[in-house]
Amino acid sequence: MFNFGEHLKRLRNEKNITQKQLGEAINLSWRSIQNYECGYKKPSYDALIYLADYFDVTIDYLVGRNPKKDLS
């Protein structure tokens, strides 16, 4: 089963940034990022858009619906 938190953490680690840096980049608290990664909370629709834009991936890729990062 797909684990959004692990996937988000992997993307963040690929960019070599902290939870705090990611939160600041997309205007969320580091605690929100931590909660997403630990599975305590799910991101809102707006947060998904910010995350997808930041990582330059599709929302479908971000949530595990598509193995391709882009639409091509």
PLY file of the C-alpha trace (Angstrom):
ply
format ascii 1.0
element vertex 72
property float x
property float y
property float z
element edge 71
property int vertex1
property int vertex2
end_header
0.00 0.00 0.00
1.21 3.50 -0.83
2.51 5.57 2.07
2.24 9.28 1.36
4.44 10.25 4.32
7.32 8.03 3.23
6.98 9.27 -0.33
7.05 12.91 0.77
10.07 12.26 2.98
11.88 10.58 0.07
11.19 13.57 -2.19
12.37 15.95 0.51
15.54 13.97 1.13
16.29 13.87 -2.61
16.38 17.68 -2.49
18.48 17.50 0.67
16.25 19.91 2.61
14.86 19.87 6.13
11.21 19.83 7.12
11.64 23.44 8.20
13.10 24.46 4.83
10.27 22.74 2.96
7.66 24.34 5.19
9.15 27.78 4.67
9.32 27.26 0.90
5.62 26.45 0.63
4.37 28.61 3.53
3.53 25.79 5.95
4.92 25.03 9.38
7.61 22.40 9.81
5.15 20.68 12.16
2.69 20.27 9.27
5.41 18.64 7.17
6.31 16.40 10.11
2.65 15.43 10.57
2.34 14.52 6.88
5.52 12.44 6.95
4.51 10.60 10.13
1.01 9.96 8.81
-0.72 11.90 11.57
-2.44 14.22 9.10
-3.23 14.38 5.41
-2.39 17.50 3.42
-5.17 19.78 2.25
-5.90 20.27 -1.42
-3.96 23.54 -1.38
-0.99 21.91 0.37
-0.92 19.16 -2.29
-0.74 21.82 -4.99
2.08 23.64 -3.20
4.01 20.40 -2.69
3.55 19.26 -6.29
4.67 22.66 -7.56
7.67 22.73 -5.25
8.86 19.25 -6.24
7.88 19.81 -9.89
5.75 16.66 -10.02
2.12 15.95 -10.78
-0.36 15.58 -7.94
-1.05 12.05 -9.17
2.63 11.21 -8.71
2.70 12.91 -5.34
-0.20 10.81 -4.03
0.93 7.56 -5.65
-1.59 7.31 -8.48
0.99 7.52 -11.24
4.62 6.29 -11.23
5.66 9.07 -13.65
6.68 12.44 -12.22
5.36 14.42 -15.18
2.62 14.25 -17.79
4.89 13.45 -20.74
0 1
1 2
2 3
3 4
4 5
5 6
6 7
7 8
8 9
9 10
10 11
11 12
12 13
13 14
14 15
15 16
16 17
17 18
18 19
19 20
20 21
21 22
22 23
23 24
24 25
25 26
26 27
27 28
28 29
29 30
30 31
31 32
32 33
33 34
34 35
35 36
36 37
37 38
38 39
39 40
40 41
41 42
42 43
43 44
44 45
45 46
46 47
47 48
48 49
49 50
50 51
51 52
52 53
53 54
54 55
55 56
56 57
57 58
58 59
59 60
60 61
61 62
62 63
63 64
64 65
65 66
66 67
67 68
68 69
69 70
70 71
